[in-house]
Amino acid sequence: MYRNIGLLITFAAFAQSAFCGQFDWPQWQGPDRTAHSKETGLLKEWPKDGPPLAWKVKGLGGGDSMPSVAAGRIYGMSNRGDDEMVWALSEKDGKEMWAVRIAPAHSQNFPQSKEGPSATPTVDGDRLYVMGLAGNVACLQAADGKVVWQRNLVTDFGGAIPAWSYRESPLIDGDKLICTPGSDGAMLVALDKLTGDTIWKTKMPGGSGSAPGGSSNPGGGFGERGGGSAPGVTGTKDPNLFVSEHWGMTAFSQKVSNGKYVAKLYFAETYQGITGPGQRVFSFNVHGHEFKDFDIWVKAGGSNKAYVETVPVEVTNGEFRIVFTSQVENPAIKAIELIPQGDSAAGGTSPAGAIRINAGAASSFTDSSGQVWQPDSGFEGGMTNPGLVAIGGAPGGADRGRGRPGGGFGGFGGPGASGAAYVSPIAIDLDGQRQYVQLTAKALVGVSASGRRSREAQPRLERGGQGRGSLVVPADGESSRRRDSPRRRPVWVQRR
């Protein structure tokens, strides 16, 4: 849970010798964001027993934040209980100088690195800049941690929190703070570093240009849930109900009134790793009704086909419950519906108030009949897969493997089509122009310091040679051009 603490202890072992004096490490990847230290006279080999321990500190909290060092202080971020914190230690002895709460601790669905923030604080003179998992950007006084201003990438710019949350380290360049909300109308933004006011924002490459908070790519483009691009599940009039899923769970339960109900369990095999019968087999018990050796592939008649199991149940203890047991692979389910019948409806729970849960979804969903399905809840254990619409016309779910929750290139985004990245921007000078370069969820882009997007390289998915999911940035002449920006000659060709 405390990844950053182990890192900090290692860092502390040589903090006094490596970072005292003129060579500070004030931000992510060092002074120039190049990961190069200007320190000289460093050991080429460590002593047999390692460098001597200068000091050691515990109890800093959970997270992946890498510390920054400036003017005799070590700055970091972590979660402590229900709070997302920024703190400063003395470089000399590790003593905590101050600790300040900037936001509630963000609850991330995916278990990897959910313990706390990942951003490296950026030190700029007497100010400190940080970003939390939920997109809270804050400026603090480096001396005492007093918050000067705060913005939020979701509420202020229409950003969508990526599957593994915001993990960017803010870039300070001149009078600007550069960060990546990832929304259609604010892909990158520049804020006044002293006040937090918006200087400029640039649109998402290929986006519709809607205002913050609006829907991007209504046709259901890259990483989009819903819209006109069907997710490829057949045998249903509501294929978008089968996009997300909850898998690996041990149970599902809901508090309900006693009475008779019809329970409907919605399944579809959309994981590309399942290629035939017998590869995902599990059992489940629906309130006393046992289903053994359940195989979605067999029940539905293949992959990407909807199947609904209907079970009449009677609740006598105030709780509806399903217990899942894994056999071959993990159990997985798309949605659960519980419809009251007869006396149950008359007793105060109407059919219109039936329980409808869209498994794995982070937001509500309205089906073709106007019924509203609530986001994922009630499950015990397992993981959620937001399930993004496939790229390049592949069948829905083809790239939504169990091992790659969230889908897309590198798992970027989630419901709401986040365009934010898990990497941090850098500043470069190219052809006499200052640019901010960032690898977003949709494109590798360069934005001029004036706010006009000067370089844009749209990625495409290449099958074959480089393996699944190779990222190819088109050569000159292949990128789209827009009238509201200069001619954009892609200058990067990169695969991952």
KACORVEN-V902961 format. One record per helix or strand of 3 or more residues. SS is the DSSP state (@ for helix, = for strand). FROM is the first residue (numbers start at 1). TO is the last residue. Records with the same first field share a line. If there is no record, write none. Layout:
SS = FROM-TO + FROM-TO
//
This chain:
@ = 3-13 + 15-19 + 239-242 + 296-300 + 343-346 + 351-353 + 409-411
= = 68-70 + 73-80 + 83-90 + 96-104 + 122-124 + 127-131 + 136-141 + 147-152 + 171-173 + 176-179 + 188-192 + 198-202 + 245-247 + 251-255 + 259-267 + 281-286 + 289-295 + 307-315 + 319-328 + 335-341 + 355-358 + 372-374 + 383-385 + 426-430 + 433-439 + 443-448 + 453-462 + 470-473
//
